[in-house]
Amino acid sequence: MTAPAPLFPPGRDEGPPAGALVLGAYLRALRRRVGLSLRQASLRIHRSAAMLSRYEMGICTPTEQCLYVLLRAYGLSTREDFEEARCVRRHAQDHVYRDAGGWLRGRVEAVEATALSSTVFTCSTIPPTLYSRAFTAYRAQADGGLLPPPRPRPCCPVTLFVEELVLGRPYGGPAVMAAQLRYWADLSDSGDLEIRVMPPVDVPPQAGLLSELELPGNRRIWIDEDWIPAFSTGTAARSRAEAVQRARETALSADSSLNVLHDAAEHWATAAAASSTRSTACTR
């Protein structure tokens, strides 16, 4: 049997650093938000469309002056906006990039919006791109800001590797958990989500909620979302990549995983009904 190719072959170019990919994705999101094509944006700032594309791909980094011109062209003009962008630019050569900037959620969403595929790995919580309405309401009212705010589900194919123990935790109570698992089952039935249930696994520190994104140009970036999100690429992301690879190797099949999901949803629905019955009896 031929051995599988290593995740990071020795001597292989690591590609663009995480910081450059994050800055490029955010610039792309800003351009699209104002409805400009690369050519239209290039005419506004007197740079070639090819150079803007290289910025957005993370292949090279704009100078501070060019960054300022880009932000103005995309409708951002405050000192805070420019300082935020300068902060990311300072880390453009870092293969591990983390911060708690004001437009952090925008950076994560921007990177997810460029993805060709998304693999989400969780052994600790409900991923914020996959909240049900019931879980979103619970988070807004009851958790005191301890959980990440919801984000749009990426438009690319999404695979969720979820540790079986997560399905047995009553996040928000039995009714909320039943609704959450049914939501995942509905996404799976519609082809918008592939569910893979995995046994308990060893994970790197701070990687209880992890996304692996495949980007254009055969590039990958990993995002840790425990507390302050961290972006990583290349060999700096080796432990993250290996955790996702172990999940692929040990998880149940898609059909078996969906059966486990339905069983867990039914368990929580039954628990919610029993709790409601007890509450009604106590009020009589």
N, C-alpha and C positions, 0 to 999 in steps of 0.2 A: 504494500500500500504506500502511495506517495504521501510524504509528510506534508501537512498544510503549510502554506507560505507564512513566514513570520509577519506579525502585525507591523513591525518596524524593522525592515531588513538593515543589517549593518551598513553604514556608509551612505544610506539613502538620504537625499535632501529632505529636510523636515518640512519644507514648504513655508508659506507665510506664517508668521507668528500669530498667536491668538489676538494680541492687541491690534494688529493690522487688520485682521479679519473683522473684528468687532467694529472698528472705526469705519471700514469700508462698507459694511452692511448698514450701518446707521446713516452714512451719507446717501446710500442708495435709497433707503426708506424715506429720507427727507426729500430727495428729488422726486420720488414717485408720489409723495403726499401732495406736492404742488403741481403734479401733472406734467412734468417736463420729461421729454426724451433725452437721451444722452446728447444728441446733436443740439437740441434746443438749449440745454444747460451749457454746453461748450460755447455756444455763441454768446451767452450772457456773460461768461467769465473769461472769455478769450483764451481758452485752453482747448486742445483737441479732444474730440469724443473718445479717441483711443486712450488718451491719458486719464480722462475721468473714469473710464472703464477699469484701468489698472488700479486707480485709487479704490474703487468699489470692490475689486477682487482681492484687495489686500496685497497686491504685488509690489506696490510702492506707496509711500506716504506723502501727502501734500505738505508743503511748507506751512508755517504758521500763517503767513500772509495769504497763501492760496486757501487755507482752511477758513480764514475769516471771510474771504470773498465768496466762498461756497455757501457758508452759513447765511450770509446776507442775501444771496441769490435764492436761497430756499426759504426765506421768510423769517430767519432767526436773527435778532439784532441786539439782544441784551448782553450785558457784560457776563451775566451768569451762564448764558448759553455758550459763549465763547470760552469761558474758563472750563466748563464741563468738557468741551471738545478738546481743548488743550491738554486737559488731564489724561484723556484717552490717548491722545497723540504721543504724550511722553512715554507711554507704555507700548508703543507700536511694535517694538522689537522683542517684547516679552512673550515667551511661549506659555506662561501662566499669568493670567491677568485677572485681578479681583479688585473690586471697589464698591462703594455704597453711594455712588453719585445720584443726583436728583433725577436724571433720566435713565436710571438703571433698567427699569422695566422696559423702556423703549429700546434699549440696546439688546436685551434678551429677545424681545419680539422681532427686532430687525434681523438678527441672525437667524431666527427660526423662519422668517419670511423668505430667506434666500435658499432654504434647505430643499434638496431633492428628496430626502427621506429623513424620518426622525425615529430614533429608537429611544424609548423612555424606560428607565430602570428604577424601580422603587422598592425599598424594603422598609420604608419608614412612614410614608404618608400618601395622601392623594395628590397626584401631579396637578399643578395649577392650570395646565392647558386642557385638563380632562375633568373639571368640576361639573357636576350636574347642577341644575337650578336649585335643588334642595340643599346641596352642599355649599353652593355659593351663598345662599341665604343664611345658612348656619354660620359660615365663616364671618359674614358681615355683622352678625348680631351677637355671637357668643364667644368667639375664640380670643378676643382682645388683641388681634393683630399678630398672633403667633404663627399663623399659617401664611404662605405666600398669597398675594392677591391673584385672582383669576386672570388668565391671559387667553387670547383667541387660540383655538386649536389650529396648528399649522395646516396649510392647504396641501401639503405633500402626504404621501403614505406614512402612517404612524403605526409602530409596533410598541405595545406596552408589555414589558416584563415586570410582573408584580409578584412579590414574595407571598406565598400562601398565607403567612401569618397576618399580612395586611388585611386580607379578606375577613379575618376573624376579629378585627378590632372595631368597636362600635363608635366610629367617628361621628359625633353629632347625635348619637343615639340610634336605636334599631331602625326607626322609620327612615331617617336620613341615609343610613348605610344601605338599606334595602333599595332606596331610590337611586343611590349612586351606582350600585352594582347593576341594576337594571338599565341604567343609562349606558354603561359600558357594553352591556349585552346588546342593546339596540344599535350602538355604533358598530359593533362587530357584525351583527346581522345585515346591516346596510353596506358593509364593505369599507367603512370609514376608519376602522380600527382593527388591528390584529391583537388579540389577547393571548399572552403566554404566561401561565402560572408556573412559578419556579419554587423549589424547596429553599429553605434557609441557606444563605450563602455568605461567605466572608467578603466584606467590602472594604475598600480603602477608607481611612478616616475622612469624615465629612462628605461621603459619597452615598448617603442613604437615598438620595433622590438625584438622579443623573440622567442627562440626555446626551446621546451621540447623534450628531447631525452630519449628514453627507451633503457637501456643498458642491457647486459647479467646479469643474476643473479637477475632479478626483481628489478633493480635499475633505478633511474631517475636522470637526471641533467638538470638544466635550464640555458640557456645562454642569457643574455641581450647583445644586440649589439649596443646600442646607445653610441656613442663616444668610451670609453674604454670598451671592452667586460668584463662581470662579470659572473662567474660561481657560481651556488648555488645549494645546496642539502638540504634535510631534512626540518625541520620546518623553517629554514631560508629562504626557497623558497616558503613559504606558499602563499604569495600574488601573486607570479608568477603562481603557480599552480591554484589558484582560478581564475585568469584572463583567463587562457586557458580553464578552466572548464566552465566559463560563456560563452566563445566563442562557445564551443560545444553545449551549451544549447540554445543559441539565434540565431545561424547562420542559413541561409537558407539551404534547402536540397542540395545535390550535383547537381541534375538536374536543380533546380531553379537557383543555383549559376552559373552554366555554361551558362544558358540563359542570366543572367545579364552580365556575362563576354563577351559574344558575342555581346550583345547590346552596351557595352562600347567600344569594339574594333571597331565596325562599326561607332560609333559616332566619334572616333578619326580619323578613315580613311577618313570619310567625311570631317572633319575639315582640315585634311592635304591636301586633294584634293582641297578644296576651297582656302586654303592658297597658294597652288602652282599656281592656276588659277589667283589669284590676283597678285602674283609676276610676272607671265608671262605678264600680262596686263600692269604692271608698267614699264617693260623693253622695251615695244614697242614704 
